[in-house]
Amino acid sequence: MSDLSFETRQGPAIQSGEGSFGDYFALLKPRVMSLVVFTALVGLLIAPAPVHPMVGFCAILFIAIGAGASGALNMWWDADIDQVMRRTRQRPIPAGKVAPGEALALGLGLSGLSVVMLWLATNALAAALLAFTIFFYAVVYSMWLKRSTPQNIVIGGAAGAFPPMIGWVAATGSVSVEAVLMFALIFMWTPPHFWALALFMKSDYDDAGIPMLTVTHGRRKTRQHILVYTVLLVPVALGLALTPVAGPLYLVTALVLNAIFLKGAWDIWRRDEAQADADGYAVEKRVFKFSLLYLFLHFGALLIEATLTRAGLTLIGG
């Protein structure tokens, strides 16, 4: 656990003023929400079931609101460590723009709204998965795993992996192999993505007392884990190509992207801290940025291929 207490999180060190709409919107972590919306949308649109446009719009809207609720609850709980880390100290609560209690109320209110409305718009299973995702991110990851184990990102990555499955279930009412593989793709991608960030953020996690792998096992071990998890990610990504929702376009995309990602992970593994310091962690930053593109292009290929298939076209081998 962090040395910073819950009282510090809610105490006088965090002063709040009059927050603007932008400050409250920032509580929802809009950049994270954009990835949630995109992957959920892909899960919904590639599912083998017709969805009325209004139902689809409502489903994505409420999934996005649920993701935002998770972000607000996370910022409420993490306000103490957000004050310490350079990357997060300008967030609305540590910056004194929004009171912690307001963030908590916003998160709880949006959580209830999103789950109930997704149930009404689609089905009970999709709503249950959304409720579990919010609970997992806010309670299991933020309140427990993040401050207690270096496996925080490994296990906690499940929270970010559920959106495409929720989108799929919203359309079909059931979980399938395709939905599980989309979940697994994000789940296995999350550790190397965040560990690359942890390497070049350097002392942030040490200062905040978060047991990130770089803190508990050292930077050399973190580099090894990035390579191992990237190797394990490859068969998951390629496995999607064997399902009905994917095809030649996805397969080619996955082969290229995974080759590049593997090369990046190998480059990270080969380096020592002296080399990284000398060039300002250029390789680690490059791999981190590419990891964002990696996920976007995998899901983008699925979406394009599904669109072409429904239009009776093929992009490769047609």
Contacts in CASP RR format, 6 or more apart in sequence:
PFRMAT RR
TARGET T0000
AUTHOR 0000-0000-0000
METHOD contacts of the structure
MODEL  1
MSDLSFETRQGPAIQSGEGSFGDYFALLKPRVMSLVVFTALVGLLIAPAP
VHPMVGFCAILFIAIGAGASGALNMWWDADIDQVMRRTRQRPIPAGKVAP
GEALALGLGLSGLSVVMLWLATNALAAALLAFTIFFYAVVYSMWLKRSTP
QNIVIGGAAGAFPPMIGWVAATGSVSVEAVLMFALIFMWTPPHFWALALF
MKSDYDDAGIPMLTVTHGRRKTRQHILVYTVLLVPVALGLALTPVAGPLY
LVTALVLNAIFLKGAWDIWRRDEAQADADGYAVEKRVFKFSLLYLFLHFG
ALLIEATLTRAGLTLIGG
1 147 0 8 1.000
1 148 0 8 1.000
2 80 0 8 1.000
2 81 0 8 1.000
2 147 0 8 1.000
2 208 0 8 1.000
2 209 0 8 1.000
2 210 0 8 1.000
3 209 0 8 1.000
4 80 0 8 1.000
4 81 0 8 1.000
4 84 0 8 1.000
4 208 0 8 1.000
4 209 0 8 1.000
5 80 0 8 1.000
6 80 0 8 1.000
8 80 0 8 1.000
9 77 0 8 1.000
9 78 0 8 1.000
9 79 0 8 1.000
9 80 0 8 1.000
9 100 0 8 1.000
10 79 0 8 1.000
10 100 0 8 1.000
10 101 0 8 1.000
13 83 0 8 1.000
14 79 0 8 1.000
14 83 0 8 1.000
14 93 0 8 1.000
14 94 0 8 1.000
14 96 0 8 1.000
14 99 0 8 1.000
14 100 0 8 1.000
15 96 0 8 1.000
16 93 0 8 1.000
16 96 0 8 1.000
16 97 0 8 1.000
16 98 0 8 1.000
16 99 0 8 1.000
16 100 0 8 1.000
16 102 0 8 1.000
17 96 0 8 1.000
17 97 0 8 1.000
17 98 0 8 1.000
17 99 0 8 1.000
18 97 0 8 1.000
19 92 0 8 1.000
19 97 0 8 1.000
19 98 0 8 1.000
20 97 0 8 1.000
23 92 0 8 1.000
23 97 0 8 1.000
23 98 0 8 1.000
24 92 0 8 1.000
24 98 0 8 1.000
24 102 0 8 1.000
24 106 0 8 1.000
26 91 0 8 1.000
26 92 0 8 1.000
27 68 0 8 1.000
27 71 0 8 1.000
27 72 0 8 1.000
27 75 0 8 1.000
27 91 0 8 1.000
27 92 0 8 1.000
27 93 0 8 1.000
27 98 0 8 1.000
27 103 0 8 1.000
27 106 0 8 1.000
27 107 0 8 1.000
28 67 0 8 1.000
28 68 0 8 1.000
28 69 0 8 1.000
28 71 0 8 1.000
28 72 0 8 1.000
28 110 0 8 1.000
29 67 0 8 1.000
29 68 0 8 1.000
29 70 0 8 1.000
29 71 0 8 1.000
29 74 0 8 1.000
29 75 0 8 1.000
32 67 0 8 1.000
32 68 0 8 1.000
32 71 0 8 1.000
33 64 0 8 1.000
33 67 0 8 1.000
33 68 0 8 1.000
35 295 0 8 1.000
35 296 0 8 1.000
36 63 0 8 1.000
36 64 0 8 1.000
36 67 0 8 1.000
36 160 0 8 1.000
36 163 0 8 1.000
37 60 0 8 1.000
37 63 0 8 1.000
37 64 0 8 1.000
37 67 0 8 1.000
37 163 0 8 1.000
38 296 0 8 1.000
38 299 0 8 1.000
39 163 0 8 1.000
39 164 0 8 1.000
39 182 0 8 1.000
39 186 0 8 1.000
39 295 0 8 1.000
39 299 0 8 1.000
40 59 0 8 1.000
40 60 0 8 1.000
40 63 0 8 1.000
40 64 0 8 1.000
40 163 0 8 1.000
40 164 0 8 1.000
40 166 0 8 1.000
40 167 0 8 1.000
41 60 0 8 1.000
41 167 0 8 1.000
41 303 0 8 1.000
42 164 0 8 1.000
42 182 0 8 1.000
42 299 0 8 1.000
42 300 0 8 1.000
42 302 0 8 1.000
42 303 0 8 1.000
43 164 0 8 1.000
43 165 0 8 1.000
43 167 0 8 1.000
43 168 0 8 1.000
43 171 0 8 1.000
43 179 0 8 1.000
43 182 0 8 1.000
43 302 0 8 1.000
44 51 0 8 1.000
44 56 0 8 1.000
44 59 0 8 1.000
44 60 0 8 1.000
44 167 0 8 1.000
44 168 0 8 1.000
44 170 0 8 1.000
44 171 0 8 1.000
45 51 0 8 1.000
45 171 0 8 1.000
45 303 0 8 1.000
45 306 0 8 1.000
45 307 0 8 1.000
46 168 0 8 1.000
46 178 0 8 1.000
46 245 0 8 1.000
46 302 0 8 1.000
46 303 0 8 1.000
46 306 0 8 1.000
47 167 0 8 1.000
47 168 0 8 1.000
47 171 0 8 1.000
47 172 0 8 1.000
47 178 0 8 1.000
48 172 0 8 1.000
48 244 0 8 1.000
48 245 0 8 1.000
49 171 0 8 1.000
49 172 0 8 1.000
49 173 0 8 1.000
51 59 0 8 1.000
51 170 0 8 1.000
51 171 0 8 1.000
55 121 0 8 1.000
55 122 0 8 1.000
56 121 0 8 1.000
56 122 0 8 1.000
56 170 0 8 1.000
56 171 0 8 1.000
58 117 0 8 1.000
58 118 0 8 1.000
58 121 0 8 1.000
58 122 0 8 1.000
59 118 0 8 1.000
59 121 0 8 1.000
59 122 0 8 1.000
59 126 0 8 1.000
59 167 0 8 1.000
59 170 0 8 1.000
59 171 0 8 1.000
60 167 0 8 1.000
62 113 0 8 1.000
62 114 0 8 1.000
62 115 0 8 1.000
62 117 0 8 1.000
62 118 0 8 1.000
62 121 0 8 1.000
62 130 0 8 1.000
63 114 0 8 1.000
63 118 0 8 1.000
63 130 0 8 1.000
63 163 0 8 1.000
63 166 0 8 1.000
63 167 0 8 1.000
63 170 0 8 1.000
65 110 0 8 1.000
65 113 0 8 1.000
65 114 0 8 1.000
65 117 0 8 1.000
66 110 0 8 1.000
66 111 0 8 1.000
66 114 0 8 1.000
66 115 0 8 1.000
66 130 0 8 1.000
66 133 0 8 1.000
66 134 0 8 1.000
67 163 0 8 1.000
68 107 0 8 1.000
68 110 0 8 1.000
69 106 0 8 1.000
69 107 0 8 1.000
69 108 0 8 1.000
69 109 0 8 1.000
69 110 0 8 1.000
69 111 0 8 1.000
69 112 0 8 1.000
69 114 0 8 1.000
69 134 0 8 1.000
70 107 0 8 1.000
70 111 0 8 1.000
70 133 0 8 1.000
70 134 0 8 1.000
70 137 0 8 1.000
70 138 0 8 1.000
70 159 0 8 1.000
71 107 0 8 1.000
71 137 0 8 1.000
71 138 0 8 1.000
72 103 0 8 1.000
72 104 0 8 1.000
72 106 0 8 1.000
72 107 0 8 1.000
72 110 0 8 1.000
73 103 0 8 1.000
73 104 0 8 1.000
73 107 0 8 1.000
73 108 0 8 1.000
73 111 0 8 1.000
73 134 0 8 1.000
73 137 0 8 1.000
73 138 0 8 1.000
73 142 0 8 1.000
74 137 0 8 1.000
74 138 0 8 1.000
74 141 0 8 1.000
74 142 0 8 1.000
75 82 0 8 1.000
75 91 0 8 1.000
75 92 0 8 1.000
75 93 0 8 1.000
75 103 0 8 1.000
76 93 0 8 1.000
76 100 0 8 1.000
76 101 0 8 1.000
76 103 0 8 1.000
76 104 0 8 1.000
76 107 0 8 1.000
77 138 0 8 1.000
77 142 0 8 1.000
77 143 0 8 1.000
78 88 0 8 1.000
78 142 0 8 1.000
78 146 0 8 1.000
79 91 0 8 1.000
79 93 0 8 1.000
79 94 0 8 1.000
79 100 0 8 1.000
79 103 0 8 1.000
81 88 0 8 1.000
81 208 0 8 1.000
81 209 0 8 1.000
81 210 0 8 1.000
82 88 0 8 1.000
82 89 0 8 1.000
82 91 0 8 1.000
82 93 0 8 1.000
82 94 0 8 1.000
83 89 0 8 1.000
83 94 0 8 1.000
84 204 0 8 1.000
84 207 0 8 1.000
84 208 0 8 1.000
85 201 0 8 1.000
85 204 0 8 1.000
85 205 0 8 1.000
85 207 0 8 1.000
85 208 0 8 1.000
86 201 0 8 1.000
86 204 0 8 1.000
87 201 0 8 1.000
87 204 0 8 1.000
88 94 0 8 1.000
89 95 0 8 1.000
92 98 0 8 1.000
92 103 0 8 1.000
93 99 0 8 1.000
93 100 0 8 1.000
93 103 0 8 1.000
111 131 0 8 1.000
111 134 0 8 1.000
111 138 0 8 1.000
114 130 0 8 1.000
114 134 0 8 1.000
115 127 0 8 1.000
115 130 0 8 1.000
115 131 0 8 1.000
115 134 0 8 1.000
116 127 0 8 1.000
118 126 0 8 1.000
118 127 0 8 1.000
118 130 0 8 1.000
118 170 0 8 1.000
119 126 0 8 1.000
119 127 0 8 1.000
121 170 0 8 1.000
122 169 0 8 1.000
122 170 0 8 1.000
122 171 0 8 1.000
122 173 0 8 1.000
123 169 0 8 1.000
123 170 0 8 1.000
123 173 0 8 1.000
125 169 0 8 1.000
125 173 0 8 1.000
125 174 0 8 1.000
125 175 0 8 1.000
126 166 0 8 1.000
126 167 0 8 1.000
126 169 0 8 1.000
126 170 0 8 1.000
126 173 0 8 1.000
129 162 0 8 1.000
129 165 0 8 1.000
129 166 0 8 1.000
129 169 0 8 1.000
130 162 0 8 1.000
130 166 0 8 1.000
132 162 0 8 1.000
133 159 0 8 1.000
133 160 0 8 1.000
133 162 0 8 1.000
133 163 0 8 1.000
133 166 0 8 1.000
136 156 0 8 1.000
136 158 0 8 1.000
136 159 0 8 1.000
136 162 0 8 1.000
137 156 0 8 1.000
137 159 0 8 1.000
137 160 0 8 1.000
140 155 0 8 1.000
140 156 0 8 1.000
140 159 0 8 1.000
141 152 0 8 1.000
141 155 0 8 1.000
141 156 0 8 1.000
141 157 0 8 1.000
141 159 0 8 1.000
145 151 0 8 1.000
145 152 0 8 1.000
145 155 0 8 1.000
145 156 0 8 1.000
146 152 0 8 1.000
146 210 0 8 1.000
147 209 0 8 1.000
147 210 0 8 1.000
147 211 0 8 1.000
148 211 0 8 1.000
149 155 0 8 1.000
149 211 0 8 1.000
150 211 0 8 1.000
150 212 0 8 1.000
150 213 0 8 1.000
150 215 0 8 1.000
150 216 0 8 1.000
150 217 0 8 1.000
152 210 0 8 1.000
152 211 0 8 1.000
152 212 0 8 1.000
153 190 0 8 1.000
153 191 0 8 1.000
153 194 0 8 1.000
153 195 0 8 1.000
153 212 0 8 1.000
153 213 0 8 1.000
154 190 0 8 1.000
154 191 0 8 1.000
156 190 0 8 1.000
157 186 0 8 1.000
157 187 0 8 1.000
157 190 0 8 1.000
157 191 0 8 1.000
158 183 0 8 1.000
158 187 0 8 1.000
160 186 0 8 1.000
160 190 0 8 1.000
161 183 0 8 1.000
161 184 0 8 1.000
161 185 0 8 1.000
161 186 0 8 1.000
161 187 0 8 1.000
161 190 0 8 1.000
162 183 0 8 1.000
164 179 0 8 1.000
164 182 0 8 1.000
164 183 0 8 1.000
164 186 0 8 1.000
164 299 0 8 1.000
165 175 0 8 1.000
165 179 0 8 1.000
165 180 0 8 1.000
165 182 0 8 1.000
165 183 0 8 1.000
168 175 0 8 1.000
168 176 0 8 1.000
168 178 0 8 1.000
168 179 0 8 1.000
168 182 0 8 1.000
169 175 0 8 1.000
169 179 0 8 1.000
177 243 0 8 1.000
178 240 0 8 1.000
178 243 0 8 1.000
178 244 0 8 1.000
178 245 0 8 1.000
181 236 0 8 1.000
181 239 0 8 1.000
181 240 0 8 1.000
181 243 0 8 1.000
182 240 0 8 1.000
182 299 0 8 1.000
182 302 0 8 1.000
184 236 0 8 1.000
185 233 0 8 1.000
185 236 0 8 1.000
185 237 0 8 1.000
185 240 0 8 1.000
185 295 0 8 1.000
185 298 0 8 1.000
186 295 0 8 1.000
188 229 0 8 1.000
188 232 0 8 1.000
188 233 0 8 1.000
188 236 0 8 1.000
189 233 0 8 1.000
189 291 0 8 1.000
189 294 0 8 1.000
189 295 0 8 1.000
191 225 0 8 1.000
191 226 0 8 1.000
191 229 0 8 1.000
192 225 0 8 1.000
192 226 0 8 1.000
192 229 0 8 1.000
192 230 0 8 1.000
192 233 0 8 1.000
192 261 0 8 1.000
192 265 0 8 1.000
192 287 0 8 1.000
192 291 0 8 1.000
193 288 0 8 1.000
193 291 0 8 1.000
193 292 0 8 1.000
193 295 0 8 1.000
195 212 0 8 1.000
195 213 0 8 1.000
195 214 0 8 1.000
195 222 0 8 1.000
195 225 0 8 1.000
195 226 0 8 1.000
195 229 0 8 1.000
196 226 0 8 1.000
196 268 0 8 1.000
196 284 0 8 1.000
196 285 0 8 1.000
196 287 0 8 1.000
196 288 0 8 1.000
196 291 0 8 1.000
197 288 0 8 1.000
198 205 0 8 1.000
198 212 0 8 1.000
198 213 0 8 1.000
198 214 0 8 1.000
198 222 0 8 1.000
199 214 0 8 1.000
199 219 0 8 1.000
199 222 0 8 1.000
199 223 0 8 1.000
199 268 0 8 1.000
199 276 0 8 1.000
199 281 0 8 1.000
199 284 0 8 1.000
200 276 0 8 1.000
200 280 0 8 1.000
200 281 0 8 1.000
200 284 0 8 1.000
200 285 0 8 1.000
200 288 0 8 1.000
205 212 0 8 1.000
205 214 0 8 1.000
205 215 0 8 1.000
206 214 0 8 1.000
206 215 0 8 1.000
209 215 0 8 1.000
213 221 0 8 1.000
213 222 0 8 1.000
213 225 0 8 1.000
214 222 0 8 1.000
217 225 0 8 1.000
219 273 0 8 1.000
220 272 0 8 1.000
223 268 0 8 1.000
223 269 0 8 1.000
223 271 0 8 1.000
224 269 0 8 1.000
226 265 0 8 1.000
226 268 0 8 1.000
226 269 0 8 1.000
226 287 0 8 1.000
227 265 0 8 1.000
227 266 0 8 1.000
227 268 0 8 1.000
227 269 0 8 1.000
230 261 0 8 1.000
230 262 0 8 1.000
230 264 0 8 1.000
230 265 0 8 1.000
231 262 0 8 1.000
231 265 0 8 1.000
233 258 0 8 1.000
233 261 0 8 1.000
234 258 0 8 1.000
234 262 0 8 1.000
237 254 0 8 1.000
237 257 0 8 1.000
237 258 0 8 1.000
237 298 0 8 1.000
238 251 0 8 1.000
238 254 0 8 1.000
238 255 0 8 1.000
238 258 0 8 1.000
240 246 0 8 1.000
240 250 0 8 1.000
240 254 0 8 1.000
240 298 0 8 1.000
240 302 0 8 1.000
241 247 0 8 1.000
241 250 0 8 1.000
241 251 0 8 1.000
241 254 0 8 1.000
245 302 0 8 1.000
245 305 0 8 1.000
245 306 0 8 1.000
246 301 0 8 1.000
246 302 0 8 1.000
246 305 0 8 1.000
247 305 0 8 1.000
248 314 0 8 1.000
248 315 0 8 1.000
248 316 0 8 1.000
248 317 0 8 1.000
249 301 0 8 1.000
249 304 0 8 1.000
249 305 0 8 1.000
249 308 0 8 1.000
249 315 0 8 1.000
249 316 0 8 1.000
250 298 0 8 1.000
250 301 0 8 1.000
250 302 0 8 1.000
250 305 0 8 1.000
252 316 0 8 1.000
253 297 0 8 1.000
253 298 0 8 1.000
253 301 0 8 1.000
254 298 0 8 1.000
254 301 0 8 1.000
257 294 0 8 1.000
257 297 0 8 1.000
257 298 0 8 1.000
260 290 0 8 1.000
260 294 0 8 1.000
261 287 0 8 1.000
261 290 0 8 1.000
261 291 0 8 1.000
261 294 0 8 1.000
264 283 0 8 1.000
264 286 0 8 1.000
264 287 0 8 1.000
264 290 0 8 1.000
265 287 0 8 1.000
267 283 0 8 1.000
267 287 0 8 1.000
268 283 0 8 1.000
268 284 0 8 1.000
268 287 0 8 1.000
271 283 0 8 1.000
276 283 0 8 1.000
276 284 0 8 1.000
304 315 0 8 1.000
305 315 0 8 1.000
308 314 0 8 1.000
308 315 0 8 1.000
END
